């Protein structure tokens, strides 16, 4: 997975330098995923889920947050260094913890879980320090990566109960 992710990020950076249409690049990647899914379902290689219109409607927020998370990640890498985007994206657990506490129903974790976020956030801060230059942050890349983190956390918060109920129903799978 790690090797594939590395090549994916390098490809995204190269493509964004050539196209200068970062939102288009992110959207095109999502369209390719849709086409592949349709092919797999259409050929029977993968069984198509049996979803009602209300099931599909309940999945729309999950899809929207997933699209925003993907778009934010692609844009962050496009406007800044891929390494910086990866550093900020490493803070996603902190975003998930905040969303879990703020948005009802509150998902309160054990104190140790929150304590374990300190090395993550500290590591991200430390990675932003450049020797002899102090803190160096590409604010545009930071905002896009943070948008991706927030969207991923919201997708997890709102999507977990929906996906659990769909997976638990054998008639849907």
Phi and psi in degrees as GROMACS dihedral restraints (atoms count N, CA, C in turn):
[ dihedral_restraints ]
;  ai    aj    ak    al  type     phi  dphi    fc
    3     4     5     6     1   -62.1    20    10
    4     5     6     7     1   -42.6    20    10
    6     7     8     9     1   -63.8    20    10
    7     8     9    10     1   -45.1    20    10
    9    10    11    12     1   -60.9    20    10
   10    11    12    13     1   -41.2    20    10
   12    13    14    15     1   -64.4    20    10
   13    14    15    16     1   -39.0    20    10
   15    16    17    18     1   -63.0    20    10
   16    17    18    19     1   -47.8    20    10
   18    19    20    21     1   -65.3    20    10
   19    20    21    22     1   -37.4    20    10
   21    22    23    24     1   -59.4    20    10
   22    23    24    25     1   -46.1    20    10
   24    25    26    27     1   -66.3    20    10
   25    26    27    28     1   -38.9    20    10
   27    28    29    30     1   -64.5    20    10
   28    29    30    31     1   -45.3    20    10
   30    31    32    33     1   -59.4    20    10
   31    32    33    34     1   -45.6    20    10
   33    34    35    36     1   -58.7    20    10
   34    35    36    37     1   -43.4    20    10
   36    37    38    39     1   -63.5    20    10
   37    38    39    40     1   -45.3    20    10
   39    40    41    42     1   -63.9    20    10
   40    41    42    43     1   -43.7    20    10
   42    43    44    45     1   -65.0    20    10
   43    44    45    46     1   -38.8    20    10
   45    46    47    48     1   -69.1    20    10
   46    47    48    49     1   -31.1    20    10
   48    49    50    51     1   -68.6    20    10
   49    50    51    52     1   -33.9    20    10
   51    52    53    54     1   -82.0    20    10
   52    53    54    55     1   -39.0    20    10
   54    55    56    57     1   -86.9    20    10
   55    56    57    58     1   -37.0    20    10
   57    58    59    60     1    55.4    20    10
   58    59    60    61     1    32.7    20    10
   60    61    62    63     1  -137.5    20    10
   61    62    63    64     1    74.1    20    10
   63    64    65    66     1   -66.1    20    10
   64    65    66    67     1   -41.0    20    10
   66    67    68    69     1   -65.0    20    10
   67    68    69    70     1   -38.1    20    10
   69    70    71    72     1   -62.0    20    10
   70    71    72    73     1   -43.9    20    10
   72    73    74    75     1   -58.7    20    10
   73    74    75    76     1   -47.3    20    10
   75    76    77    78     1   -62.7    20    10
   76    77    78    79     1   -44.2    20    10
   78    79    80    81     1   -65.6    20    10
   79    80    81    82     1   -40.6    20    10
   81    82    83    84     1   -61.8    20    10
   82    83    84    85     1   -38.9    20    10
   84    85    86    87     1   -63.9    20    10
   85    86    87    88     1   -39.5    20    10
   87    88    89    90     1   -67.2    20    10
   88    89    90    91     1   -37.7    20    10
   90    91    92    93     1   -63.7    20    10
   91    92    93    94     1   -41.2    20    10
   93    94    95    96     1   -60.1    20    10
   94    95    96    97     1   -41.1    20    10
   96    97    98    99     1   -62.2    20    10
   97    98    99   100     1   -39.5    20    10
   99   100   101   102     1   -64.9    20    10
  100   101   102   103     1   -43.6    20    10
  102   103   104   105     1   -63.1    20    10
  103   104   105   106     1   -43.1    20    10
  105   106   107   108     1   -63.1    20    10
  106   107   108   109     1   -44.0    20    10
  108   109   110   111     1   -61.2    20    10
  109   110   111   112     1   -44.8    20    10
  111   112   113   114     1   -62.0    20    10
  112   113   114   115     1   -40.6    20    10
  114   115   116   117     1   -62.6    20    10
  115   116   117   118     1   -47.4    20    10
  117   118   119   120     1   -63.1    20    10
  118   119   120   121     1   -40.3    20    10
  120   121   122   123     1   -71.3    20    10
  121   122   123   124     1   -42.0    20    10
  123   124   125   126     1   -65.5    20    10
  124   125   126   127     1   -35.2    20    10
  126   127   128   129     1   -87.0    20    10
  127   128   129   130     1   -10.0    20    10
  129   130   131   132     1    82.8    20    10
  130   131   132   133     1     4.5    20    10
  132   133   134   135     1   -60.8    20    10
  133   134   135   136     1   -38.0    20    10
  135   136   137   138     1  -124.8    20    10
  136   137   138   139     1   134.0    20    10
  138   139   140   141     1   -67.2    20    10
  139   140   141   142     1   132.0    20    10
  141   142   143   144     1   -75.7    20    10
  142   143   144   145     1   134.5    20    10
  144   145   146   147     1   -66.2    20    10
  145   146   147   148     1   148.4    20    10
  147   148   149   150     1   -99.9    20    10
  148   149   150   151     1    84.6    20    10
  150   151   152   153     1  -107.3    20    10
  151   152   153   154     1   140.3    20    10
  153   154   155   156     1   -82.3    20    10
  154   155   156   157     1   171.1    20    10
  156   157   158   159     1   -64.2    20    10
  157   158   159   160     1   -33.4    20    10
  159   160   161   162     1   -71.2    20    10
  160   161   162   163     1   -32.8    20    10
  162   163   164   165     1   -63.8    20    10
  163   164   165   166     1   -44.8    20    10
  165   166   167   168     1   -63.8    20    10
  166   167   168   169     1   -43.1    20    10
  168   169   170   171     1   -61.4    20    10
  169   170   171   172     1   -38.2    20    10
  171   172   173   174     1   -69.7    20    10
  172   173   174   175     1   -21.4    20    10
  174   175   176   177     1   -86.6    20    10
  175   176   177   178     1   -12.2    20    10
  177   178   179   180     1   -58.2    20    10
  178   179   180   181     1   -46.8    20    10
  180   181   182   183     1   -60.3    20    10
  181   182   183   184     1   -36.6    20    10
  183   184   185   186     1   -61.2    20    10
  184   185   186   187     1   -45.9    20    10
  186   187   188   189     1   -64.1    20    10
  187   188   189   190     1   -41.0    20    10
  189   190   191   192     1   -64.8    20    10
  190   191   192   193     1   -43.9    20    10
  192   193   194   195     1   -66.0    20    10
  193   194   195   196     1   -36.6    20    10
  195   196   197   198     1   -64.1    20    10
  196   197   198   199     1   -40.9    20    10
  198   199   200   201     1   -63.9    20    10
  199   200   201   202     1   -43.0    20    10
  201   202   203   204     1   -65.0    20    10
  202   203   204   205     1   -39.9    20    10
  204   205   206   207     1   -63.8    20    10
  205   206   207   208     1   -43.0    20    10
  207   208   209   210     1   -65.9    20    10
  208   209   210   211     1   -46.9    20    10
  210   211   212   213     1   -60.6    20    10
  211   212   213   214     1   -43.6    20    10
  213   214   215   216     1   -61.8    20    10
  214   215   216   217     1   -39.8    20    10
  216   217   218   219     1   -65.6    20    10
  217   218   219   220     1   -44.7    20    10
  219   220   221   222     1   -64.2    20    10
  220   221   222   223     1   -44.3    20    10
  222   223   224   225     1   -66.6    20    10
  223   224   225   226     1   -38.5    20    10
  225   226   227   228     1   -61.4    20    10
  226   227   228   229     1   -43.1    20    10
  228   229   230   231     1   -69.8    20    10
  229   230   231   232     1   -31.1    20    10
  231   232   233   234     1   -71.1    20    10
  232   233   234   235     1   -38.4    20    10
  234   235   236   237     1   -93.6    20    10
  235   236   237   238     1   -11.4    20    10
  237   238   239   240     1  -138.4    20    10
  238   239   240   241     1  -171.3    20    10
  240   241   242   243     1   -72.6    20    10
  241   242   243   244     1   141.9    20    10
  243   244   245   246     1   -59.1    20    10
  244   245   246   247     1   -38.9    20    10
  246   247   248   249     1   -62.4    20    10
  247   248   249   250     1   -40.0    20    10
  249   250   251   252     1   -65.9    20    10
  250   251   252   253     1   -41.6    20    10
  252   253   254   255     1   -59.3    20    10
  253   254   255   256     1   -43.1    20    10
  255   256   257   258     1   -66.1    20    10
  256   257   258   259     1   -36.7    20    10
  258   259   260   261     1   -63.9    20    10
  259   260   261   262     1   -47.7    20    10
  261   262   263   264     1   -68.2    20    10
  262   263   264   265     1   -38.9    20    10
  264   265   266   267     1   -62.6    20    10
  265   266   267   268     1   -22.7    20    10
  267   268   269   270     1   -65.4    20    10
  268   269   270   271     1   -15.7    20    10
  270   271   272   273     1   -83.8    20    10
  271   272   273   274     1     4.7    20    10
  273   274   275   276     1   -55.2    20    10
  274   275   276   277     1   -38.3    20    10
  276   277   278   279     1   -60.4    20    10
  277   278   279   280     1   -32.7    20    10
  279   280   281   282     1   -67.3    20    10
  280   281   282   283     1   -40.0    20    10
  282   283   284   285     1   -64.1    20    10
  283   284   285   286     1   -43.4    20    10
  285   286   287   288     1   -62.8    20    10
  286   287   288   289     1   -39.0    20    10
  288   289   290   291     1   -65.0    20    10
  289   290   291   292     1   -43.0    20    10
  291   292   293   294     1   -65.0    20    10
  292   293   294   295     1   -45.1    20    10
  294   295   296   297     1   -62.5    20    10
  295   296   297   298     1   -40.6    20    10
  297   298   299   300     1   -61.3    20    10
  298   299   300   301     1   -32.8    20    10
  300   301   302   303     1   -85.2    20    10
  301   302   303   304     1   -37.6    20    10
  303   304   305   306     1   -79.7    20    10
  304   305   306   307     1   -42.9    20    10
  306   307   308   309     1   -92.3    20    10
  307   308   309   310     1   124.8    20    10
  309   310   311   312     1   -68.6    20    10
  310   311   312   313     1   150.4    20    10
  312   313   314   315     1   -72.8    20    10
  313   314   315   316     1   136.9    20    10
  315   316   317   318     1   -63.4    20    10
  316   317   318   319     1   136.4    20    10
  318   319   320   321     1  -112.9    20    10
  319   320   321   322     1    87.7    20    10
  321   322   323   324     1   -86.1    20    10
  322   323   324   325     1   123.3    20    10
  324   325   326   327     1   -93.8    20    10
  325   326   327   328     1   165.6    20    10
  327   328   329   330     1   -61.6    20    10
  328   329   330   331     1   151.6    20    10
  330   331   332   333     1   -53.8    20    10
  331   332   333   334     1   -38.7    20    10
  333   334   335   336     1   -60.4    20    10
  334   335   336   337     1   -34.4    20    10
  336   337   338   339     1   -62.1    20    10
  337   338   339   340     1   -42.4    20    10
  339   340   341   342     1   -70.9    20    10
  340   341   342   343     1   -35.1    20    10
  342   343   344   345     1   -62.9    20    10
  343   344   345   346     1   -34.8    20    10
  345   346   347   348     1   -69.6    20    10
  346   347   348   349     1   -13.9    20    10
  348   349   350   351     1   -75.4    20    10
  349   350   351   352     1   -23.0    20    10
  351   352   353   354     1   -59.1    20    10
  352   353   354   355     1   -46.4    20    10
  354   355   356   357     1   -63.0    20    10
  355   356   357   358     1   -32.5    20    10
  357   358   359   360     1   -65.6    20    10
  358   359   360   361     1   -52.8    20    10
  360   361   362   363     1   -65.8    20    10
  361   362   363   364     1   -40.8    20    10
  363   364   365   366     1   -62.6    20    10
  364   365   366   367     1   -40.5    20    10
  366   367   368   369     1   -64.6    20    10
  367   368   369   370     1   -38.6    20    10
  369   370   371   372     1   -64.4    20    10
  370   371   372   373     1   -44.3    20    10
  372   373   374   375     1   -62.2    20    10
  373   374   375   376     1   -43.2    20    10
  375   376   377   378     1   -64.1    20    10
  376   377   378   379     1   -37.5    20    10
  378   379   380   381     1   -67.5    20    10
  379   380   381   382     1   -20.7    20    10
  381   382   383   384     1   -83.0    20    10
  382   383   384   385     1    -8.0    20    10
  384   385   386   387     1   -88.2    20    10
  385   386   387   388     1   124.3    20    10
  387   388   389   390     1  -101.9    20    10
  388   389   390   391     1   131.8    20    10
  390   391   392   393     1   -58.2    20    10
  391   392   393   394     1   124.7    20    10
  393   394   395   396     1    80.9    20    10
  394   395   396   397     1    -7.7    20    10
  396   397   398   399     1  -117.8    20    10
  397   398   399   400     1   -15.1    20    10
  399   400   401   402     1    83.2    20    10
  400   401   402   403     1  -152.5    20    10
  402   403   404   405     1   -78.4    20    10
  403   404   405   406     1   130.0    20    10
  405   406   407   408     1  -130.1    20    10
  406   407   408   409     1   111.4    20    10
  408   409   410   411     1  -127.2    20    10
  409   410   411   412     1   131.0    20    10
  411   412   413   414     1   -86.3    20    10
  412   413   414   415     1   102.3    20    10
  414   415   416   417     1   -65.3    20    10
  415   416   417   418     1   -34.3    20    10
  417   418   419   420     1   -66.0    20    10
  418   419   420   421     1   -46.1    20    10
  420   421   422   423     1   -63.6    20    10
  421   422   423   424     1   -38.6    20    10
  423   424   425   426     1   -61.8    20    10
  424   425   426   427     1   -43.2    20    10
  426   427   428   429     1   -66.4    20    10
  427   428   429   430     1   -41.9    20    10
  429   430   431   432     1   -66.1    20    10
  430   431   432   433     1   -42.8    20    10
  432   433   434   435     1   -65.4    20    10
  433   434   435   436     1   -37.3    20    10
  435   436   437   438     1   -67.4    20    10
  436   437   438   439     1   -37.2    20    10
  438   439   440   441     1   -61.2    20    10
  439   440   441   442     1   -42.6    20    10
  441   442   443   444     1   -62.6    20    10
  442   443   444   445     1   -43.1    20    10
  444   445   446   447     1   -62.2    20    10
  445   446   447   448     1   -46.2    20    10
  447   448   449   450     1   -63.7    20    10
  448   449   450   451     1   -43.0    20    10
  450   451   452   453     1   -64.6    20    10
  451   452   453   454     1   -40.9    20    10
  453   454   455   456     1   -65.0    20    10
  454   455   456   457     1   -39.1    20    10
  456   457   458   459     1   -66.4    20    10
  457   458   459   460     1   -41.3    20    10
  459   460   461   462     1   -67.5    20    10
  460   461   462   463     1   -37.4    20    10
  462   463   464   465     1   -60.1    20    10
  463   464   465   466     1   -44.2    20    10
  465   466   467   468     1   -64.7    20    10
  466   467   468   469     1   -41.9    20    10
  468   469   470   471     1   -65.5    20    10
  469   470   471   472     1   -49.8    20    10
  471   472   473   474     1   -83.5    20    10
  472   473   474   475     1   -23.0    20    10
  474   475   476   477     1   -90.3    20    10
  475   476   477   478     1   -22.2    20    10
  477   478   479   480     1   -62.8    20    10
  478   479   480   481     1   -44.2    20    10
  480   481   482   483     1   -69.1    20    10
  481   482   483   484     1   -35.4    20    10
  483   484   485   486     1   -68.1    20    10
  484   485   486   487     1   -48.8    20    10
  486   487   488   489     1   -66.8    20    10
  487   488   489   490     1   -35.3    20    10
  489   490   491   492     1   -62.1    20    10
  490   491   492   493     1   -44.5    20    10
  492   493   494   495     1   -68.0    20    10
  493   494   495   496     1   -36.8    20    10
  495   496   497   498     1   -68.9    20    10
  496   497   498   499     1   -40.7    20    10
  498   499   500   501     1   -69.7    20    10
  499   500   501   502     1   -29.5    20    10
  501   502   503   504     1   -74.3    20    10
  502   503   504   505     1   -20.2    20    10
  504   505   506   507     1   -93.6    20    10
  505   506   507   508     1   106.7    20    10
  507   508   509   510     1   -62.2    20    10
  508   509   510   511     1   -24.3    20    10
  510   511   512   513     1   -71.3    20    10
  511   512   513   514     1   -18.4    20    10
  513   514   515   516     1   -86.1    20    10
  514   515   516   517     1   -21.3    20    10
